[in-house]
């Protein structure tokens, strides 16, 4: 077989299989771990905000599924309204979601919080 270049080390090697890309399994593991670590680091800032939002929703809702809170309360609870995972429409309202929890803006700086998690 023709020589190939290892993507991690750049060394040239003769593959033992036609689909072999790395000179050793250690190189393949390190390459994939480095790639996964870089992706985690890239997402870490947003994920920290999403985690804080999730905690804020759980504290605000406690054991109820829905609640209406003021914007001041949400600010005090450190709920970041600018970061969310997706948008969902329910009962004619548009909810900005953080995983299974969401908020819909009402009139007079009030927010409708809802837990969509199936119980």
C-alpha positions in Angstrom: 0.0 0.0 0.0 0.9 3.6 -0.5 2.4 5.6 2.4 0.0 8.0 4.2 0.6 11.0 6.5 -0.7 10.7 10.1 -3.1 13.7 10.7 -1.9 14.1 14.3 1.9 13.8 14.1 2.5 14.3 10.4 4.7 11.2 10.3 4.6 9.0 7.2 3.5 5.4 7.6 2.4 2.4 5.6 -1.2 1.5 6.6 -2.1 -2.1 7.4 -5.7 -1.6 6.3 -7.2 0.4 3.4 -9.1 2.7 5.8 -6.3 3.3 8.3 -5.7 7.0 8.7 -3.4 7.1 11.8 0.0 5.4 12.5 -1.3 4.1 15.8 -4.5 3.8 17.8 -2.9 6.1 20.4 -2.6 8.8 17.8 -6.2 8.3 16.7 -7.5 8.5 20.3 -5.4 11.7 21.0 -6.6 13.3 17.8 -10.3 12.6 18.6 -9.9 13.7 22.2 -8.3 16.9 21.2 -11.0 17.6 18.6 -13.8 16.9 21.2 -12.0 19.1 23.8 -11.8 22.0 21.3 -15.5 21.7 20.6 -16.4 21.6 24.3 -14.3 24.7 24.9 -15.9 26.5 22.0 -19.4 25.8 23.4 -18.5 26.3 27.1 -19.4 30.0 27.4 -23.0 29.5 26.1 -23.4 26.2 28.0 -22.6 28.0 31.3 -25.3 30.5 30.6 -27.8 27.8 29.6 -27.0 25.9 32.9 -27.6 29.1 34.9 -30.9 29.7 33.1 -31.9 26.1 33.9 -31.2 26.6 37.6 -33.1 29.9 37.5 -36.2 28.3 35.9 -36.2 25.5 38.4 -35.9 28.0 41.4 -38.6 30.3 40.0 -41.1 27.5 39.2 -40.4 25.4 42.2 -43.0 22.6 42.1 -45.5 24.3 39.8 -45.6 24.0 36.0 -46.4 27.6 35.2 -45.9 31.0 36.9 -46.0 34.7 36.0 -43.0 36.8 37.2 -41.9 40.4 36.6 -38.8 41.3 34.6 -37.1 42.5 37.8 -37.6 39.1 39.4 -36.0 37.4 36.4 -33.1 39.8 36.4 -32.6 39.2 40.1 -32.8 35.4 39.4 -30.0 35.9 36.8 -32.1 34.5 33.9 -30.5 35.6 30.7 -33.3 36.2 28.3 -31.0 36.6 25.3 -29.7 33.0 25.3 -32.0 30.1 24.6 -32.0 26.7 22.9 -35.1 27.0 20.6 -38.4 28.7 20.1 -41.7 27.0 20.7 -45.3 28.1 20.2 -48.0 26.9 22.7 -51.5 28.1 23.3 -51.0 31.1 21.0 -47.8 32.3 22.8 -44.2 32.2 21.6 -41.9 30.7 24.2 -38.2 31.2 24.2 -36.9 27.8 25.5 -34.0 26.6 27.6 -34.4 22.9 27.1 -37.8 22.0 28.6 -38.4 25.4 30.2 -39.5 28.5 28.5 -40.8 32.0 28.9 -43.3 34.1 27.0 -43.3 37.9 27.3 -46.6 39.3 28.5 -47.7 43.0 28.9 -46.3 45.3 31.5 -42.9 43.7 31.8 -44.4 40.4 33.0 -43.2 37.0 31.9 -45.1 33.7 31.7 -42.7 30.8 32.7 -43.6 27.3 31.9 -42.2 23.8 32.4 -42.9 21.7 29.3 -41.2 18.6 30.7 -43.4 15.6 30.6 -44.1 14.3 34.1 
